[in-house]
Amino acid sequence: LQMNKYLIFTESYIDLVQPLFTRLRNDHTGCLKLGIPLTVSIFTLKGLESQVEKVDTGELPEFFEQLEKRICDILGETDYCFRFGHNRFAAVFPGKYKKAGQKAMAVLRKKFQLNYPDLLFSHQLFEYPREKMGLDEIFSDLV
């Protein structure tokens, strides 16, 4: 097993998500030092299995392009989002309060309900330093 600054890899395994968790941890530490909020939204899209049927029709790449576009539409200049499971995503809003994250998630939910009514959208919001849970606690509960 080899490690560089962010990636864990062997000849046949590369961890592509670890750099994003490292970035999140660095943002969390930076926001705490500066005394500004960091809002993290963990959201899931249940029913993605139904989209796999679109592989045969060639519509799946278009679906994921639309998914990316809808997520990018809610993100500000310093915000980012990543997928860390089959149907789990984390949207990170550095320097923004929970209310801003709630608005962004409401817009995203509405977009998904209009265009993909068969997908179930759910989310949880956490604001630091207001929330007492640490990043490790939040993500370990999801596994």
Secondary structure, DSSP 8 states (H G I E B T S, - for coil): -EE-SS-EE-SS-B-SSHHHHHHHHHHHHHHHHHT--EEEEEEEEETTHHHHGGGTTT-HHHHHHHHHHHHHHH--SS-EEEE-SSSEEEEEEET--HHHHHHHHHHHHHHHHHH-TTSEEEEEEEEETTSSS-HHHHHHHH-
